[in-house]
Amino acid sequence: MKKLLFGIIVINLTFVSAHALTLEEKITKAHQEYAKRDAGYKSSYLPRPGKTRGDDYRNCIDKKYYRSKDPHDFCAWHAGIGKYQ
């Protein structure tokens, strides 16, 4: 029984790590969500390294996650603060 459980865990970990997204892929996914923000989509792919929403906003600006979008609008949406369009 323990061997079976161990095997299942190893297979799951292998599957998860093989399908982990790169940072660039996460940014692309976030931009897809951003395009649907009017439908209520929230940012779920970008890292949230800060302790506060303000930290997440500043990190988004610093790392240029906004790409070609308006920096304030995209990062405010990502952090879930203020008004965004």
C-alpha positions as CSV (number, residue, x, y, z in Angstrom):
1,M,0.0,0.0,0.0
2,K,2.8,2.4,0.9
3,K,4.5,1.7,-2.5
4,L,1.3,2.4,-4.4
5,L,0.8,5.7,-2.5
6,F,4.4,6.6,-3.1
7,G,4.1,5.8,-6.8
8,I,1.0,8.0,-7.2
9,I,2.7,10.9,-5.5
10,V,5.8,10.6,-7.8
11,I,3.6,10.4,-10.9
12,N,1.6,13.5,-9.7
13,L,4.7,15.5,-9.0
14,T,6.2,14.6,-12.4
15,F,3.0,15.6,-14.1
16,V,2.7,18.9,-12.3
17,S,6.3,19.9,-12.8
18,A,6.2,19.0,-16.5
19,H,3.3,21.4,-17.0
20,A,4.5,24.3,-14.8
21,L,4.2,27.6,-16.7
22,T,7.2,29.8,-17.2
23,L,7.0,33.5,-16.1
24,E,6.5,34.6,-19.7
25,E,3.6,32.1,-20.1
26,K,2.1,33.4,-16.8
27,I,2.4,37.0,-18.0
28,T,0.6,36.0,-21.3
29,K,-2.1,34.2,-19.4
30,A,-2.5,37.3,-17.1
31,H,-2.9,39.5,-20.2
32,Q,-5.6,37.1,-21.5
33,E,-7.4,37.6,-18.2
34,Y,-6.9,41.3,-18.3
35,A,-8.6,41.4,-21.7
36,K,-11.7,39.8,-20.0
37,R,-11.6,42.1,-16.9
38,D,-15.0,43.6,-17.8
39,A,-16.5,40.1,-17.3
40,G,-15.0,40.1,-13.8
41,Y,-11.8,38.2,-14.5
42,K,-9.1,38.8,-11.8
43,S,-5.4,38.3,-12.0
44,S,-4.5,34.8,-11.0
45,Y,-1.2,33.9,-12.9
46,L,1.2,36.7,-11.9
47,P,3.4,36.3,-8.8
48,R,2.3,38.1,-5.6
49,P,5.5,38.4,-3.7
50,G,4.5,41.3,-1.5
51,K,2.6,41.4,1.8
52,T,0.3,44.1,0.6
53,R,-1.6,44.9,-2.6
54,G,0.7,48.0,-2.8
55,D,3.7,45.7,-2.9
56,D,2.1,43.7,-5.7
57,Y,1.4,46.9,-7.6
58,R,5.0,48.1,-7.3
59,N,6.4,44.7,-8.2
60,C,4.2,44.7,-11.3
61,I,5.5,48.1,-12.3
62,D,9.1,47.2,-11.6
63,K,9.0,43.9,-13.5
64,K,7.1,45.5,-16.4
65,Y,4.4,42.8,-16.4
66,Y,2.1,45.4,-18.1
67,R,4.0,45.0,-21.5
68,S,2.4,47.4,-23.9
69,K,-0.7,48.1,-21.7
70,D,-1.1,51.1,-19.5
71,P,1.2,50.5,-16.6
72,H,-1.1,51.9,-13.9
73,D,-4.3,50.3,-15.3
74,F,-2.8,46.8,-15.7
75,C,-1.0,46.8,-12.4
76,A,-3.9,48.2,-10.5
77,W,-6.1,45.5,-11.9
78,H,-3.4,42.8,-11.0
79,A,-3.1,44.1,-7.5
80,G,-6.8,44.6,-7.1
81,I,-6.6,48.2,-6.0
82,G,-8.1,51.5,-7.2
83,K,-9.9,52.2,-10.4
84,Y,-9.0,50.5,-13.6
85,Q,-10.7,50.8,-16.9
